[in-house]
């Protein structure tokens, strides 16, 4: 099979793995494939912790697989066109794309061929060749095989920036039913091994920096192990698992293995699917709500159990999780923006973590008014019913309204309800906002 055709098949097969967050970058008038183009086959877009968007070559080493996971289009029994890259071909493609400024790194996964050890060895070989033989300084994300020898996973972590092992399903029972070759215990054991090596590597590098005599670390000396951490993916809607179950699994993984990210991927019906799978995909907004809930747990101080209830184990598809939570706990509101602690301000709908930090700065020098909230880019329509400002009439009458949910969902804004003074607030912090 020609290299071009392999690229088409294996780039398309990789699209089901959401562990590399992507977004489009269309809109240029330049012709497709021009210098700097990021819209070619196999190119996805991932966001770094500091907010930068980077383009990655996203491929499978092969879509052959010994496993027969019912939800996977590349399963052993699937009737799809098969292809396989050699390690040398992936290296060549990565370097060619990189030199043409199409990409800034590589995301490489694979079906299981021959054995987990052989597959992991081939993945590590690609990363080692890029780093050691070609001095490749771009980003590398490798999908690891949990049943592989830990020494091979350690080798991969030496060369890759990030490792990931996909849990796929939120419960051991679902995994046993739909992916009998996989074992949740083995997967979590491999995750624990990666976390341990990351911790050891960081401790070693800190010790070297603190050494009384300055140590020159050579290229072949101590290097950070998977410095960008590890991630995983959970499929949403392939089973009847509720959002509460999915968030509980994700929260446990964050705590136990210190994951950088859990990615949520809405189940996509596949050709010749098993009758054990749902015939239709779940609404994509469900995936979006899970990401929002995940963000609240990671950065806003929420516990995963707070975001759903026993009566409603799935997230509200009409309202974001923070607003839905606030409506269930109206007794905690309204919050005085000029005196409430940081932890409570973070729970106000429409107020982001960055806005909270700025509010805390502003109120050291002046009483915060509605105009200041507008200048800080607070989502006033959602926030004002739950806040008291220096010039606001108070939100209690709105909080007690039986139709508050309908108002939040409707087009009528809280500016109509409050009619507050919204003069331009150009000077909030240092006159720069």
VEXDREN-2710 file (C-alpha; in Angstrom, 1 decimal):
% VEXDREN-2710
k/r/px/py/pz
1/UNK/0.0/0.0/0.0
2/UNK/1.3/3.5/-0.9
3/UNK/2.3/5.8/1.9
4/UNK/-0.4/8.3/0.9
5/UNK/-3.1/5.7/1.2
6/UNK/-1.8/4.5/4.6
7/UNK/-1.9/8.1/5.8
8/UNK/-5.5/8.4/4.8
9/UNK/-6.6/5.2/6.4
10/UNK/-4.6/5.5/9.7
11/UNK/-5.3/9.2/10.2
12/UNK/-9.0/8.6/9.8
13/UNK/-8.8/5.7/12.2
14/UNK/-7.2/7.9/14.8
15/UNK/-10.0/10.4/14.9
16/UNK/-12.0/8.4/17.5
17/UNK/-9.4/9.0/20.2
18/UNK/-10.3/12.2/21.9
19/UNK/-7.2/12.2/24.2
20/UNK/-5.7/14.9/21.9
21/UNK/-8.2/17.8/22.2
22/UNK/-8.8/19.3/18.7
23/UNK/-10.4/22.3/17.1
24/UNK/-10.5/23.6/13.6
25/UNK/-8.5/26.4/12.2
26/UNK/-10.3/27.0/8.9
27/UNK/-10.9/30.4/7.6
28/UNK/-7.7/31.2/5.7
29/UNK/-8.0/32.1/2.0
30/UNK/-4.8/30.3/1.2
31/UNK/-5.0/27.2/-0.9
32/UNK/-5.1/23.9/1.0
33/UNK/-1.6/22.4/1.5
34/UNK/0.2/25.7/1.3
35/UNK/3.2/26.5/3.6
36/UNK/2.0/26.5/7.2
37/UNK/-1.3/24.8/6.4
38/UNK/-2.8/23.0/9.3
39/UNK/-5.8/21.4/7.6
40/UNK/-4.1/18.4/6.1
41/UNK/-5.1/14.8/6.8
42/UNK/-4.0/13.6/10.2
43/UNK/-3.5/17.1/11.6
44/UNK/-5.3/17.9/14.9
45/UNK/-5.1/20.8/17.3
46/UNK/-4.3/20.5/20.9
47/UNK/-4.2/23.1/23.7
48/UNK/-1.2/23.4/26.0
49/UNK/-1.7/24.4/29.7
50/UNK/-0.8/28.0/28.9
51/UNK/-3.5/28.2/26.3
52/UNK/-1.4/27.9/23.1
53/UNK/-3.0/25.9/20.3
54/UNK/-0.5/23.5/18.7
55/UNK/-0.9/21.3/15.6
56/UNK/-0.1/17.6/15.9
57/UNK/0.2/14.8/13.5
58/UNK/-2.4/12.3/14.8
59/UNK/-2.0/8.7/13.6
60/UNK/-2.4/5.1/14.4
61/UNK/0.7/3.0/13.9
62/UNK/-1.8/0.4/12.6
63/UNK/-5.5/-0.3/12.8
64/UNK/-4.9/-4.1/12.9
65/UNK/-5.9/-5.3/16.4
66/UNK/-5.9/-8.6/18.3
67/UNK/-8.7/-7.3/20.6
68/UNK/-12.4/-7.3/19.8
69/UNK/-13.7/-4.4/21.8
70/UNK/-17.3/-4.1/20.6
71/UNK/-17.3/-0.2/20.6
72/UNK/-14.1/0.1/18.5
73/UNK/-14.2/0.4/14.7
74/UNK/-10.8/-1.2/14.5
75/UNK/-11.8/-4.3/16.5
76/UNK/-10.6/-7.7/15.3
77/UNK/-14.0/-8.6/13.8
78/UNK/-14.5/-5.3/12.0
79/UNK/-14.6/-5.3/8.2
80/UNK/-12.5/-2.2/7.6
81/UNK/-9.6/-1.5/5.4
82/UNK/-6.4/-2.3/7.3
83/UNK/-3.0/-0.6/7.0
84/UNK/0.2/-0.4/9.0
85/UNK/3.1/2.0/9.2
86/UNK/6.6/0.9/9.9
87/UNK/8.3/2.9/12.7
88/UNK/10.6/4.4/10.0
89/UNK/7.6/5.7/8.0
90/UNK/6.1/7.4/11.0
91/UNK/9.4/9.1/11.7
92/UNK/9.7/10.2/8.1
93/UNK/6.2/11.6/8.0
94/UNK/6.6/13.5/11.3
95/UNK/9.9/15.1/10.2
96/UNK/8.5/16.0/6.7
97/UNK/5.4/17.6/8.2
98/UNK/7.4/19.4/10.9
99/UNK/9.9/20.8/8.4
100/UNK/7.1/22.2/6.3
101/UNK/5.6/23.9/9.4
102/UNK/2.4/21.9/9.2
103/UNK/2.8/20.5/12.8
104/UNK/4.5/21.0/16.1
105/UNK/4.4/17.5/17.3
106/UNK/3.1/13.9/17.1
107/UNK/0.2/12.0/18.7
108/UNK/0.7/8.3/18.1
109/UNK/-1.6/5.4/19.0
110/UNK/-2.0/1.9/17.7
111/UNK/-4.1/-1.3/17.6
112/UNK/-2.6/-4.3/19.3
113/UNK/-0.4/-6.3/16.9
114/UNK/1.4/-9.6/17.7
115/UNK/1.4/-8.8/21.4
116/UNK/1.1/-5.8/23.8
117/UNK/4.9/-5.9/24.3
118/UNK/5.7/-5.8/20.6
119/UNK/3.2/-2.9/20.0
120/UNK/4.6/-0.9/22.9
121/UNK/8.2/-1.5/21.6
122/UNK/7.3/-0.1/18.2
123/UNK/5.6/3.0/19.7
124/UNK/8.7/3.6/21.8
125/UNK/11.0/3.1/18.9
126/UNK/9.3/5.9/16.9
127/UNK/9.8/8.3/19.8
128/UNK/13.4/7.2/20.5
129/UNK/14.3/7.5/16.8
130/UNK/12.9/11.0/16.6
131/UNK/14.6/12.2/19.8
132/UNK/18.0/10.4/19.7
133/UNK/18.7/10.2/16.0
134/UNK/17.0/13.3/14.6
135/UNK/17.1/15.6/17.7
136/UNK/13.4/16.2/17.3
137/UNK/12.4/18.8/19.9
138/UNK/8.6/18.9/19.1
139/UNK/5.9/17.5/21.3
140/UNK/5.3/13.8/21.4
141/UNK/2.2/12.1/22.9
142/UNK/2.2/8.3/23.0
143/UNK/-0.7/6.0/23.7
144/UNK/0.6/3.3/26.0
145/UNK/-0.5/-0.4/26.2
146/UNK/-1.4/-1.3/29.8
147/UNK/-0.6/-5.0/29.4
148/UNK/2.9/-4.3/28.1
149/UNK/6.1/-4.8/30.2
150/UNK/6.6/-1.8/32.6
151/UNK/10.1/-1.5/31.3
152/UNK/8.8/-0.7/27.8
153/UNK/6.4/1.9/29.2
154/UNK/9.3/3.4/31.1
155/UNK/11.2/3.6/27.8
156/UNK/8.3/5.4/26.1
157/UNK/8.1/7.9/29.0
158/UNK/11.8/8.7/28.6
159/UNK/11.2/10.1/25.1
160/UNK/7.6/11.2/25.1
161/UNK/6.2/14.4/26.6
162/UNK/2.9/12.8/27.6
163/UNK/1.6/9.2/28.0
164/UNK/-2.0/8.1/28.0
165/UNK/-3.9/4.9/28.7
166/UNK/-7.5/4.9/27.8
167/UNK/-9.9/3.5/30.4
168/UNK/-12.7/3.8/27.8
169/UNK/-15.6/2.6/30.1
170/UNK/-16.4/3.9/33.6
171/UNK/-17.1/0.5/35.3
172/UNK/-15.3/-2.8/35.4
173/UNK/-18.5/-4.6/34.5
174/UNK/-19.0/-2.6/31.3
175/UNK/-15.4/-3.2/30.3
176/UNK/-15.7/-6.9/30.9
177/UNK/-18.9/-7.0/28.8
178/UNK/-17.8/-4.9/25.9
179/UNK/-14.0/-5.3/25.9
180/UNK/-13.3/-8.7/27.5
181/UNK/-9.5/-8.6/26.6
182/UNK/-9.1/-5.5/28.8
183/UNK/-8.8/-5.5/32.6
184/UNK/-9.5/-2.4/34.6
185/UNK/-7.2/-3.5/37.4
186/UNK/-4.3/-3.9/34.9
187/UNK/-5.1/-0.5/33.4
188/UNK/-5.1/1.3/36.8
189/UNK/-1.9/-0.6/37.7
190/UNK/-0.2/0.8/34.6
191/UNK/-1.4/4.3/35.5
192/UNK/0.0/3.9/39.0
193/UNK/3.3/2.9/37.5
194/UNK/3.4/5.9/35.3
195/UNK/2.5/8.2/38.1
196/UNK/5.2/6.7/40.3
197/UNK/7.9/7.2/37.6
198/UNK/6.8/10.8/37.0
199/UNK/7.1/11.6/40.7
200/UNK/10.5/9.9/41.0
201/UNK/11.7/11.8/37.9
202/UNK/10.6/15.1/39.3
203/UNK/12.2/14.5/42.6
204/UNK/15.4/13.5/41.0
205/UNK/15.5/16.7/38.9
206/UNK/14.7/18.8/41.9
207/UNK/17.6/17.2/43.8
208/UNK/20.0/17.9/41.0
209/UNK/19.0/21.5/40.8
210/UNK/19.6/21.9/44.6
211/UNK/22.9/20.1/44.6
212/UNK/25.7/22.1/46.2
213/UNK/27.9/21.6/43.1
214/UNK/26.2/22.5/39.9
215/UNK/25.5/19.4/37.8
216/UNK/25.6/19.5/34.0
217/UNK/22.9/17.1/32.8
218/UNK/24.1/15.7/29.5
219/UNK/21.7/14.8/26.7
220/UNK/22.0/11.1/27.6
221/UNK/21.8/11.8/31.4
222/UNK/18.7/12.2/33.6
223/UNK/15.7/13.5/31.7
224/UNK/12.2/14.2/32.9
225/UNK/9.8/11.2/32.5
226/UNK/6.7/12.2/30.6
227/UNK/6.9/15.9/31.8
228/UNK/3.4/16.7/30.5
229/UNK/1.9/13.9/32.6
230/UNK/-0.6/11.3/31.6
231/UNK/-4.2/11.4/30.4
232/UNK/-7.1/9.1/29.6
233/UNK/-10.4/8.9/27.8
234/UNK/-13.9/7.8/28.8
235/UNK/-16.5/7.0/26.2
236/UNK/-19.9/8.6/26.9
237/UNK/-23.1/6.8/25.9
238/UNK/-21.8/3.4/24.9
239/UNK/-23.4/2.0/28.1
240/UNK/-26.2/3.1/30.4
241/UNK/-23.7/4.5/32.9
242/UNK/-25.0/7.8/34.3
243/UNK/-23.0/11.1/34.3
244/UNK/-22.7/10.6/38.1
245/UNK/-20.9/7.3/37.5
246/UNK/-18.7/8.8/34.8
247/UNK/-17.7/11.8/36.9
248/UNK/-17.1/9.5/39.9
249/UNK/-14.7/7.4/37.9
250/UNK/-12.9/10.5/36.5
251/UNK/-12.6/12.1/40.0
252/UNK/-11.1/8.8/41.4
253/UNK/-8.6/8.7/38.5
254/UNK/-7.6/12.3/39.1
255/UNK/-7.0/11.6/42.8
256/UNK/-5.3/8.2/42.6
257/UNK/-3.1/8.8/39.5
258/UNK/-2.8/12.6/39.3
259/UNK/-4.0/12.7/35.7
260/UNK/-3.5/15.9/33.7
261/UNK/-6.8/15.4/31.8
262/UNK/-9.7/13.1/31.4
263/UNK/-11.2/13.4/28.0
264/UNK/-14.8/12.6/27.3
265/UNK/-15.8/11.1/23.9
266/UNK/-19.4/10.8/22.8
267/UNK/-20.0/7.3/21.5
268/UNK/-20.2/7.1/17.7
269/UNK/-22.2/4.3/16.2
270/UNK/-19.9/2.1/14.0
271/UNK/-20.6/-0.2/11.0
272/UNK/-21.8/-3.7/11.8
273/UNK/-22.2/-2.8/15.5
274/UNK/-23.1/-5.3/18.2
275/UNK/-26.7/-5.4/19.5
276/UNK/-25.1/-4.7/22.9
277/UNK/-24.4/-1.1/21.8
278/UNK/-27.0/1.7/21.5
279/UNK/-28.1/2.3/17.9
280/UNK/-27.8/6.1/18.1
281/UNK/-25.2/8.5/19.5
282/UNK/-25.8/10.5/22.6
283/UNK/-26.4/14.2/22.2
284/UNK/-23.1/16.0/21.9
285/UNK/-24.2/18.5/24.5
286/UNK/-23.9/15.7/27.1
287/UNK/-20.2/15.5/26.3
288/UNK/-19.9/19.3/26.7
289/UNK/-21.7/19.2/30.1
290/UNK/-19.2/16.6/31.3
291/UNK/-16.3/18.8/30.3
292/UNK/-17.9/21.7/32.2
293/UNK/-18.4/19.5/35.3
294/UNK/-14.9/18.2/35.0
295/UNK/-13.6/21.8/35.0
296/UNK/-15.7/22.6/38.1
297/UNK/-14.1/19.7/40.0
298/UNK/-10.6/20.6/38.9
299/UNK/-10.6/24.3/39.3
300/UNK/-13.6/25.5/41.2
301/UNK/-13.6/23.4/44.4
302/UNK/-16.7/21.3/43.6
303/UNK/-16.9/17.6/44.5
304/UNK/-18.1/15.4/41.7
305/UNK/-21.0/14.2/43.9
306/UNK/-22.4/17.7/44.2
307/UNK/-23.1/18.1/40.5
308/UNK/-25.8/15.4/40.3
309/UNK/-28.4/14.0/42.6
310/UNK/-29.9/10.6/43.3
311/UNK/-33.1/11.7/41.6
312/UNK/-31.2/13.2/38.6
313/UNK/-28.0/11.2/38.1
314/UNK/-27.4/12.9/34.7
315/UNK/-26.3/16.5/34.1
316/UNK/-28.9/19.0/33.0
317/UNK/-28.6/19.3/29.2
318/UNK/-30.2/22.8/29.2
319/UNK/-28.2/24.5/31.9
320/UNK/-24.5/24.4/32.7
321/UNK/-23.6/22.4/35.8
322/UNK/-22.8/25.4/38.0
323/UNK/-26.1/27.2/37.2
324/UNK/-28.0/23.9/37.8
325/UNK/-26.2/23.5/41.1
326/UNK/-27.0/27.1/42.2
327/UNK/-30.7/26.6/41.4
328/UNK/-30.8/23.6/43.7
329/UNK/-29.1/25.6/46.5
330/UNK/-30.8/29.0/46.4
331/UNK/-30.5/29.2/50.2
332/UNK/-26.8/30.0/49.8
333/UNK/-27.5/33.0/47.6
334/UNK/-27.4/35.9/47.0
335/UNK/-23.7/36.4/47.6
336/UNK/-22.3/39.8/48.4
337/UNK/-19.6/40.4/45.9
338/UNK/-17.9/42.8/48.3
339/UNK/-17.5/40.5/51.2
340/UNK/-18.0/36.8/50.2
341/UNK/-14.9/34.5/50.4
342/UNK/-13.2/33.3/47.3
343/UNK/-14.6/29.8/47.7
344/UNK/-18.2/31.1/47.6
345/UNK/-17.6/33.5/44.7
346/UNK/-16.2/30.6/42.6
347/UNK/-19.7/28.9/42.9
348/UNK/-21.6/31.9/41.5
349/UNK/-22.9/31.1/38.0
350/UNK/-21.3/33.1/35.2
351/UNK/-18.2/34.1/37.3
352/UNK/-15.0/32.5/36.2
353/UNK/-11.9/31.7/38.2
354/UNK/-9.9/34.6/36.6
355/UNK/-12.8/37.0/37.3
356/UNK/-12.9/36.0/40.9
357/UNK/-9.2/36.7/41.4
358/UNK/-9.7/40.2/39.8
359/UNK/-12.7/40.9/41.9
360/UNK/-10.7/40.1/45.1
361/UNK/-8.2/42.7/43.9
362/UNK/-10.8/45.3/43.0
363/UNK/-12.6/45.2/46.3
364/UNK/-9.5/46.0/48.2
365/UNK/-9.7/49.6/46.8
366/UNK/-13.3/50.2/46.1
367/UNK/-16.9/48.9/46.4
368/UNK/-17.7/46.6/43.4
369/UNK/-20.6/47.7/41.3
370/UNK/-22.4/46.1/38.4
371/UNK/-20.4/48.2/35.9
372/UNK/-17.3/46.7/37.4
373/UNK/-18.6/43.2/36.8
374/UNK/-19.4/44.1/33.2
375/UNK/-15.8/45.4/32.8
376/UNK/-14.5/42.1/34.2
377/UNK/-16.4/40.2/31.6
378/UNK/-18.7/38.4/34.1
379/UNK/-21.6/36.7/32.4
380/UNK/-24.2/39.1/33.9
381/UNK/-27.3/37.3/32.6
382/UNK/-26.4/34.3/34.7
383/UNK/-24.5/36.0/37.6
384/UNK/-26.8/38.9/38.7
385/UNK/-29.6/36.8/40.1
386/UNK/-27.1/35.3/42.6
387/UNK/-25.1/38.5/43.5
388/UNK/-25.5/41.6/45.6
389/UNK/-23.4/44.6/44.4
390/UNK/-22.8/48.0/45.9
391/UNK/-25.4/49.5/43.6
392/UNK/-27.7/46.6/43.0
393/UNK/-31.3/46.5/44.4
394/UNK/-30.7/42.9/45.7
395/UNK/-31.4/39.6/44.1
396/UNK/-33.7/38.0/46.6
397/UNK/-36.9/38.7/44.7
398/UNK/-35.4/37.2/41.6
399/UNK/-34.0/34.1/43.4
400/UNK/-37.5/33.5/44.8
401/UNK/-39.1/33.7/41.5
402/UNK/-40.7/30.4/40.4
403/UNK/-39.8/31.1/36.8
404/UNK/-36.1/31.8/37.4
405/UNK/-35.0/28.7/35.5
406/UNK/-37.2/29.8/32.5
407/UNK/-35.7/33.3/32.7
408/UNK/-32.2/31.9/32.7
409/UNK/-33.0/29.8/29.7
410/UNK/-34.9/32.6/27.9
411/UNK/-33.7/35.6/25.9
412/UNK/-34.8/38.1/28.5
413/UNK/-31.6/39.2/30.2
414/UNK/-31.0/40.0/33.9
415/UNK/-30.2/43.6/32.8
416/UNK/-34.0/43.9/32.2
417/UNK/-34.8/42.5/35.6
418/UNK/-32.4/44.7/37.5
419/UNK/-32.0/47.8/35.3
420/UNK/-28.7/48.5/37.0
421/UNK/-26.4/51.4/36.0
422/UNK/-24.1/49.9/33.4
423/UNK/-21.9/52.9/32.6
424/UNK/-18.6/52.0/31.1
425/UNK/-16.1/51.0/33.8
426/UNK/-12.8/51.6/32.1
427/UNK/-10.7/51.9/35.2
428/UNK/-11.1/48.8/37.5
429/UNK/-7.6/47.5/38.1
430/UNK/-4.8/50.0/37.4
431/UNK/-6.9/51.7/34.7
432/UNK/-6.3/48.9/32.2
433/UNK/-9.5/47.0/31.9
END
